[in-house]
C-alpha cells in the first residue's frame, strides 16, 4: 500500500475521495483507539477532511516541483546550437 501511494493518480484519487465523500474518516489503516468517541456515519467538516488529505496534497505539490526542477536542469545542460 505504501508503494502504491507514490503514484500521483492514487494520491489524487484518495484526496478527492476524502473531500467529496465526507463520511470517509481515514485513508489507511484504522486502529480501534482512533474510533473511540467517533459516531460512525456522520460526515466530517471540511476542515477535518482537509487535515486528513494534507499529506496527499503536499506529496503532489512536492512531486510537481521536483519534476519541474529536474526537467529545467536537464534542459539547461543541453547544448543548443542554431
PEQUIMO-V662901 format. One record per residue. N is the residue number from 0. RES is the residue in one small letter. OMEGA is omega in whole degrees, -180 to 180 (* if undefined). NEAR is the number of other ideal C-beta (glycine too) atoms within 12 Angstrom. Layout:
n & res & omega & near
N & RES & OMEGA & NEAR
N & RES & OMEGA & NEAR
This chain:
n & res & omega & near
0 & x & 180 & 11
1 & x & 180 & 10
2 & x & 179 & 7
3 & x & -178 & 14
4 & x & 174 & 21
5 & x & 180 & 15
6 & x & 178 & 17
7 & x & 179 & 21
8 & x & 179 & 15
9 & x & 179 & 22
10 & x & -179 & 27
11 & x & -179 & 22
12 & x & 179 & 21
13 & x & -180 & 29
14 & x & -180 & 29
15 & x & 176 & 20
16 & x & -179 & 21
17 & x & -178 & 30
18 & x & -174 & 27
19 & x & 178 & 17
20 & x & -171 & 18
21 & x & 177 & 20
22 & x & 177 & 20
23 & x & -178 & 25
24 & x & -178 & 25
25 & x & 179 & 21
26 & x & -179 & 27
27 & x & 180 & 19
28 & x & -180 & 11
29 & x & 177 & 15
30 & x & 180 & 11
31 & x & 180 & 9
32 & x & 179 & 9
33 & x & -180 & 14
34 & x & -179 & 13
35 & x & 179 & 10
36 & x & -180 & 10
37 & x & 175 & 18
38 & x & -176 & 11
39 & x & 179 & 15
40 & x & 178 & 10
41 & x & -178 & 13
42 & x & 175 & 18
43 & x & 172 & 25
44 & x & -179 & 13
45 & x & -179 & 14
46 & x & 180 & 12
47 & x & 177 & 20
48 & x & 178 & 27
49 & x & 175 & 18
50 & x & 180 & 20
51 & x & -174 & 29
52 & x & -177 & 31
53 & x & 176 & 19
54 & x & 179 & 19
55 & x & -179 & 31
56 & x & 177 & 23
57 & x & 178 & 16
58 & x & 178 & 23
59 & x & 180 & 26
60 & x & 179 & 18
61 & x & 179 & 17
62 & x & 178 & 22
63 & x & 180 & 17
64 & x & -180 & 14
65 & x & 180 & 15
66 & x & 177 & 15
67 & x & -180 & 14
68 & x & 178 & 14
69 & x & 178 & 14
70 & x & 180 & 14
71 & x & 180 & 13
72 & x & 179 & 12
73 & x & 178 & 11
74 & x & -178 & 12
75 & x & -179 & 11
76 & x & 179 & 10
77 & x & 178 & 10
78 & x & -179 & 7
79 & x & 178 & 7
80 & x & -179 & 4
81 & x & * & 3
